[in-house]
Amino acid sequence: MKIQGELDSLQVTIVAEDSVLYESPLLGQHGISMFLEARRGEVTRNILVDVAQNPQALLENMKLLGIQPESIDTIVITHCHYDHTQGLVRILERIYKSDLPVVVHPELFRLNFVDEPFLRHVGVMGGDAREKIAAAGGILFECRQPLQLLPGLCTSGEIERETDFEEVGIALRTIVDGNIVEDAMPDDLSLFARIRNKGTVILTGCSHAGVVNICRQCRKMTGKQPITALIGGFHLVEASAERISRTVEALGQLEISSVLAGHCTGFNAQAELLKAFGERFTPLRTGMRFAF
């Protein structure tokens, strides 16, 4: 699928992230949530990408940032993990709308667990189950393919895994027909925005599909349009030095004007990104706003 149309403008606000701006009263938490204001002509849509894991902190940050929950038109969930989904129902209740689109991958609600250092489910928790989302006013759009949110802005759909050095980044399991299998995170989604005279903006949750794979898929869907900004988590926090090096090298070969990475990216990867991109690299912080 090719992205159809262009946005006139896009504003991205980091509502939740693992760290906060210097001297900020905002609350940090392990997770990520981004508020998008996408404008095309006379149409403006407000989209919340992920909800992190602490709805009380998220709502407090929205208040401090001047974001009205009831202004949210759509929620996009990038993948199943609790630090992106926990409190979704609480946020829907606060938005207080009926049939609010909640865009997810069809496998979002599967069992997703780790067994180190002990057995623990890390996917969508019971408080945010499918039926509770519906009761809180959400209507699930469960889609494997790219889904247009408005012309110029769409989800990535399932990411093609092309590189030989990228991996999920954590030993995840699921159970299929009673058998324990590795979970390759097929539900890892990103958002791609084409902006008039500005190129493309990529927004990621954790990049379990591989951030280079995500960028390559974006280039295919936009006709190799330059990437103005790559924003989100890259899940390199436990990656080897070799994988970090190869990832940074591959990103450097793409036309990326700015890289803004945080959450699960990890300090070592951020340091290498700073070396490679210089002033074009910025570590993410809660409260940051970017206008395109």
Buried (B, 14 or more C-beta within 10 A) or exposed (E): EEBEBBBBBBBBBBBBBBBBBEEBEBBBBBBBBBBBBBBBEEEBBBBBBBBBBBBEBBBBBBEBBEBEBEBBBBBBBBBBBBBBBBBBBBBBBBBEBEEBBBBBBBBBBBBBBBEEEEEEEBBBBEEBBBEBBBEBBBEBBBBEEBBEBBBBBBBBBBBBBEBEBBBBBBEBBBEEEEEEEEBBBBBBBBBBBBBEEBBBBBBBBBBBBBBBBBBBBBBEBBEEBEBBBBBBBBBBBEBEEEBBBBBBEBBEEBEBBBBBBBBBBBEBBBBBBBEBBEEBBBBBBBBBEBEB
